[in-house]
Amino acid sequence: MQAESISNKYIMANHSSSPRLPDWLMLIIFLVIMTVLFFFGDTFIFVVGLFIMIGIFANGYNNNPANHEHH
C-alpha cells in the first residue's frame, strides 16, 4: 500500500504544469503577433497567420482549467 502512495506522489509531481497566463495577456500577445504579421508580411501571410493564430489561441483558451469548473 505504501508503494502505491509513493508512486502516486511521484506521478503527481511529474505532471505538474506551469502557471497559466491570464486571459488579458493572451489577448495582448495575440494582438502583437497579428500587428507584426500585418506590418511586416504581405496579405497572404497575414490571412494564413490569422487563421493559424486563431486556432492556436482558441485551443489554449479552451484548455483553461477555470473554464472546466463552470460546466
DSSP file (Angstrom, degrees, kcal/mol; ACC not computed):
  #  RESIDUE AA STRUCTURE BP1 BP2  ACC     N-H-->O    O-->H-N    N-H-->O    O-->H-N    TCO  KAPPA ALPHA  PHI   PSI    X-CA   Y-CA   Z-CA
    1    1 A M     >        0   0    0      0, 0.0     4,-1.7     0, 0.0     5,-0.1   0.000 360.0 360.0 360.0 -39.4    0.0    0.0    0.0
    2    2 A Q  H  >  +     0   0    0      1,-0.2     4,-2.2     2,-0.2     5,-0.2   0.856 360.0  57.5 -67.5 -33.8    2.8    2.4    0.8
    3    3 A A  H  > S+     0   0    0      1,-0.2     4,-2.3     2,-0.2    -1,-0.2   0.876 105.0  52.1 -63.5 -36.6    4.4    1.6   -2.6
    4    4 A E  H  > S+     0   0    0      2,-0.2     4,-2.4     1,-0.2    -1,-0.2   0.919 109.6  47.6 -65.7 -42.8    1.2    2.8   -4.3
    5    5 A S  H  X S+     0   0    0     -4,-1.7     4,-2.1     2,-0.2    -2,-0.2   0.876 112.1  50.1 -68.0 -35.9    1.2    6.1   -2.4
    6    6 A I  H  X S+     0   0    0     -4,-2.2     4,-2.0     2,-0.2    -1,-0.2   0.922 112.5  46.6 -66.5 -42.9    4.8    6.7   -3.2
    7    7 A S  H  X S+     0   0    0     -4,-2.3     4,-2.5     1,-0.2    -2,-0.2   0.882 111.3  52.2 -67.8 -36.6    4.3    6.0   -6.9
    8    8 A N  H  X S+     0   0    0     -4,-2.4     4,-2.6     2,-0.2    -1,-0.2   0.901 109.5  49.1 -64.8 -40.0    1.2    8.2   -6.9
    9    9 A K  H  X S+     0   0    0     -4,-2.1     4,-2.1     2,-0.2    -1,-0.2   0.891 111.3  50.5 -64.4 -38.5    3.2   11.1   -5.4
   10   10 A Y  H  X S+     0   0    0     -4,-2.0     4,-1.7     2,-0.2    -2,-0.2   0.914 112.0  46.7 -65.2 -43.1    5.9   10.6   -7.9
   11   11 A I  H  X S+     0   0    0     -4,-2.5     4,-1.1     1,-0.2    -2,-0.2   0.920 112.4  49.9 -65.7 -43.3    3.4   10.6  -10.8
   12   12 A M  H  < S+     0   0    0     -4,-2.6     3,-0.3     1,-0.2    -1,-0.2   0.879 109.6  51.7 -63.2 -37.8    1.6   13.7   -9.4
   13   13 A A  H >< S+     0   0    0     -4,-2.1     3,-0.9     1,-0.2    -1,-0.2   0.862 109.9  49.0 -67.9 -35.2    5.0   15.6   -9.1
   14   14 A N  H 3< S+     0   0    0     -4,-1.7    -1,-0.2     1,-0.2    -2,-0.2   0.670 107.5  55.5 -79.4 -15.8    5.9   14.8  -12.6
   15   15 A H  T 3< S+     0   0    0     -4,-1.1    -1,-0.2    -3,-0.3     2,-0.2   0.151  74.0 129.2-103.5  19.0    2.6   16.0  -14.1
   16   16 A S    <   -     0   0    0     -3,-0.9     2,-0.2     1,-0.0    -3,-0.0  -0.523  47.8-145.3 -72.3 141.8    2.7   19.5  -12.5
   17   17 A S        -     0   0    0     -2,-0.2     3,-0.1     1,-0.1    -2,-0.1  -0.661  17.2 -99.2-107.9 163.3    2.0   22.1  -15.1
   18   18 A S        -     0   0    0     -2,-0.2    -1,-0.1     1,-0.1     2,-0.0  -0.389  53.9 -84.1 -75.0 158.0    3.3   25.6  -15.5
   19   19 A P        -     0   0    0      0, 0.0    -1,-0.1     0, 0.0     2,-0.1  -0.341  50.0-111.1 -64.7 144.0    1.2   28.5  -14.3
   20   20 A R        -     0   0    0     -3,-0.1     3,-0.1     1,-0.1    44,-0.0  -0.413  24.7-117.6 -75.3 148.4   -1.5   29.7  -16.8
   21   21 A L        -     0   0    0     -2,-0.1    -1,-0.1     1,-0.1     5,-0.0  -0.619  36.5-104.9 -79.3 144.1   -1.2   33.1  -18.5
   22   22 A P     >  -     0   0    0      0, 0.0     4,-2.0     0, 0.0     3,-0.3  -0.325  27.6-115.7 -65.3 154.7   -4.1   35.5  -17.7
   23   23 A D  H  > S+     0   0    0      1,-0.2     4,-2.1     2,-0.2     5,-0.2   0.866 114.8  55.5 -61.0 -37.4   -6.6   35.9  -20.5
   24   24 A W  H  > S+     0   0    0      1,-0.2     4,-2.0     2,-0.2    -1,-0.2   0.868 107.6  49.5 -66.6 -34.1   -5.8   39.6  -20.9
   25   25 A L  H  > S+     0   0    0     -3,-0.3     4,-2.5     2,-0.2    -1,-0.2   0.877 108.5  52.7 -71.7 -37.2   -2.1   38.7  -21.5
   26   26 A M  H  X S+     0   0    0     -4,-2.0     4,-2.3     1,-0.2    -2,-0.2   0.897 110.0  49.5 -62.4 -39.0   -3.0   36.1  -24.1
   27   27 A L  H  X S+     0   0    0     -4,-2.1     4,-2.6     2,-0.2    -2,-0.2   0.909 110.4  49.5 -65.8 -42.4   -5.1   38.7  -25.9
   28   28 A I  H  X S+     0   0    0     -4,-2.0     4,-2.4     2,-0.2    -2,-0.2   0.919 111.5  48.9 -62.6 -44.0   -2.2   41.2  -25.9
   29   29 A I  H  X S+     0   0    0     -4,-2.5     4,-2.4     2,-0.2     5,-0.2   0.921 111.5  50.3 -61.7 -43.7    0.2   38.5  -27.2
   30   30 A F  H  X S+     0   0    0     -4,-2.3     4,-2.4     1,-0.2    -2,-0.2   0.933 111.9  46.9 -58.9 -47.8   -2.3   37.6  -30.0
   31   31 A L  H  X S+     0   0    0     -4,-2.6     4,-2.3     1,-0.2    -1,-0.2   0.871 111.1  51.6 -65.9 -36.9   -2.7   41.3  -31.0
   32   32 A V  H  X S+     0   0    0     -4,-2.4     4,-2.3     2,-0.2    -1,-0.2   0.930 111.4  47.2 -64.7 -45.0    1.1   41.9  -31.0
   33   33 A I  H  X S+     0   0    0     -4,-2.4     4,-2.4     1,-0.2    -2,-0.2   0.910 112.9  49.2 -63.7 -41.3    1.7   38.9  -33.3
   34   34 A M  H  X S+     0   0    0     -4,-2.4     4,-2.2     2,-0.2    -1,-0.2   0.880 110.2  51.4 -65.5 -37.3   -1.1   40.0  -35.6
   35   35 A T  H  X S+     0   0    0     -4,-2.3     4,-2.4     2,-0.2     5,-0.2   0.912 109.9  49.2 -64.8 -42.5    0.3   43.5  -35.7
   36   36 A V  H  X S+     0   0    0     -4,-2.3     4,-2.4     1,-0.2     5,-0.3   0.922 112.5  48.0 -63.2 -43.6    3.7   42.2  -36.6
   37   37 A L  H  X S+     0   0    0     -4,-2.4     4,-1.4     1,-0.2    -1,-0.2   0.888 112.0  50.9 -63.2 -37.8    2.2   40.0  -39.4
   38   38 A F  H  < S+     0   0    0     -4,-2.2    -2,-0.2     1,-0.2    -1,-0.2   0.921 118.4  34.7 -66.2 -44.5    0.2   42.9  -40.7
   39   39 A F  H  < S+     0   0    0     -4,-2.4    -2,-0.2     1,-0.2    -1,-0.2   0.801 128.6  32.3 -84.5 -29.1    3.1   45.3  -40.9
   40   40 A F  H  < S+     0   0    0     -4,-2.4     2,-0.2    -5,-0.2    -3,-0.2   0.495 112.6  60.2-109.5  -4.5    5.9   43.0  -41.9
   41   41 A G  S  < S-     0   0    0     -4,-1.4     2,-0.1    -5,-0.3    -4,-0.0  -0.691  80.8-110.1-114.6 171.4    4.1   40.4  -44.0
   42   42 A D     >  -     0   0    0     -2,-0.2     4,-2.2     1,-0.1     5,-0.2  -0.331  44.3 -89.9 -89.9-177.7    2.1   40.5  -47.2
   43   43 A T  H  > S+     0   0    0      1,-0.2     4,-2.5     2,-0.2     5,-0.2   0.894 125.1  51.5 -63.2 -41.9   -1.7   39.9  -47.3
   44   44 A F  H  > S+     0   0    0      1,-0.2     4,-2.7     2,-0.2     5,-0.3   0.932 111.2  47.3 -61.7 -46.4   -1.4   36.2  -47.9
   45   45 A I  H  > S+     0   0    0      1,-0.2     4,-2.8     2,-0.2     5,-0.2   0.893 112.1  51.3 -62.4 -39.7    0.9   35.7  -44.9
   46   46 A F  H  X S+     0   0    0     -4,-2.2     4,-2.3     2,-0.2    -2,-0.2   0.933 112.5  44.5 -63.7 -45.5   -1.4   37.9  -42.7
   47   47 A V  H  X S+     0   0    0     -4,-2.5     4,-2.0     2,-0.2    -2,-0.2   0.934 117.1  44.4 -67.2 -46.0   -4.5   35.9  -43.6
   48   48 A V  H  X S+     0   0    0     -4,-2.7     4,-2.3     1,-0.2    -2,-0.2   0.932 115.4  48.7 -63.8 -44.4   -2.8   32.5  -43.2
   49   49 A G  H  X S+     0   0    0     -4,-2.8     4,-2.9    -5,-0.3     5,-0.2   0.861 107.6  56.4 -62.1 -36.3   -1.2   33.6  -40.0
   50   50 A L  H  X S+     0   0    0     -4,-2.3     4,-2.4    -5,-0.2    -1,-0.2   0.940 109.6  44.1 -61.3 -48.2   -4.5   34.9  -38.7
   51   51 A F  H  X S+     0   0    0     -4,-2.0     4,-2.0     2,-0.2    -2,-0.2   0.901 115.2  48.5 -65.7 -40.2   -6.2   31.6  -39.1
   52   52 A I  H  X S+     0   0    0     -4,-2.3     4,-2.3     2,-0.2    -2,-0.2   0.935 113.3  46.7 -64.9 -45.3   -3.3   29.7  -37.6
   53   53 A M  H  X S+     0   0    0     -4,-2.9     4,-2.8     1,-0.2     5,-0.3   0.871 109.7  53.8 -67.1 -36.6   -3.1   32.0  -34.6
   54   54 A I  H  X S+     0   0    0     -4,-2.4     4,-2.4    -5,-0.2     5,-0.2   0.928 110.7  47.6 -61.7 -43.4   -6.9   31.9  -34.1
   55   55 A G  H  X S+     0   0    0     -4,-2.0     4,-1.9     2,-0.2    -2,-0.2   0.916 114.1  46.3 -63.0 -43.7   -6.6   28.1  -33.9
   56   56 A I  H  X S+     0   0    0     -4,-2.3     4,-2.1     2,-0.2    -2,-0.2   0.945 117.3  41.5 -65.3 -48.9   -3.7   28.1  -31.5
   57   57 A F  H  X S+     0   0    0     -4,-2.8     4,-2.2     2,-0.2    -2,-0.2   0.840 113.0  53.5 -72.8 -31.8   -5.2   30.7  -29.2
   58   58 A A  H  X S+     0   0    0     -4,-2.4     4,-2.2    -5,-0.3    -1,-0.2   0.903 110.2  48.5 -66.9 -39.3   -8.7   29.2  -29.3
   59   59 A N  H  X S+     0   0    0     -4,-1.9     4,-1.2    -5,-0.2    -2,-0.2   0.912 112.2  48.7 -65.5 -42.1   -7.3   25.8  -28.3
   60   60 A G  H  < S+     0   0    0     -4,-2.1    -2,-0.2     1,-0.2    -1,-0.2   0.870 111.8  49.0 -65.1 -36.8   -5.3   27.3  -25.5
   61   61 A Y  H >< S+     0   0    0     -4,-2.2     3,-1.4     1,-0.2    -1,-0.2   0.888 108.5  52.8 -71.0 -37.9   -8.3   29.2  -24.2
   62   62 A N  H 3< S+     0   0    0     -4,-2.2    -1,-0.2     1,-0.3    -2,-0.2   0.752 104.5  57.1 -68.7 -23.2  -10.5   26.1  -24.3
   63   63 A N  T 3< S+     0   0    0     -4,-1.2    -1,-0.3    -5,-0.1    -2,-0.2   0.378  76.0 126.7 -87.6   4.8   -7.9   24.2  -22.2
   64   64 A N    X>  -     0   0    0     -3,-1.4     3,-1.1     1,-0.2     4,-0.8  -0.480  58.0-145.0 -64.2 121.5   -8.1   26.8  -19.5
   65   65 A P  H 3> S+     0   0    0      0, 0.0     4,-0.8     0, 0.0     3,-0.4   0.797  96.5  63.5 -61.1 -27.9   -8.8   24.9  -16.2
   66   66 A A  H 3> S+     0   0    0      1,-0.2     4,-0.5     2,-0.2     3,-0.4   0.837  97.8  56.4 -66.4 -31.0  -11.1   27.7  -15.0
   67   67 A N  H X4 S+     0   0    0     -3,-1.1     3,-0.6     1,-0.2    -1,-0.2   0.815 101.1  57.4 -69.1 -29.7  -13.5   27.1  -17.9
   68   68 A H  H >< S+     0   0    0     -4,-0.8     3,-0.9    -3,-0.4    -1,-0.2   0.731  96.1  63.7 -75.3 -21.8  -14.0   23.5  -16.9
   69   69 A E  H 3< S+     0   0    0     -4,-0.8    -1,-0.2    -3,-0.4    -2,-0.2   0.753  97.3  56.6 -72.7 -23.2  -15.2   24.4  -13.4
   70   70 A H  T <<        0   0    0     -3,-0.6    -1,-0.2    -4,-0.5    -2,-0.2   0.422 360.0 360.0 -90.6   1.2  -18.2   26.2  -14.7
   71   71 A H    <         0   0    0     -3,-0.9    -1,-0.2    -4,-0.1    -2,-0.1   0.449 360.0 360.0 -95.9 360.0  -19.7   23.2  -16.7
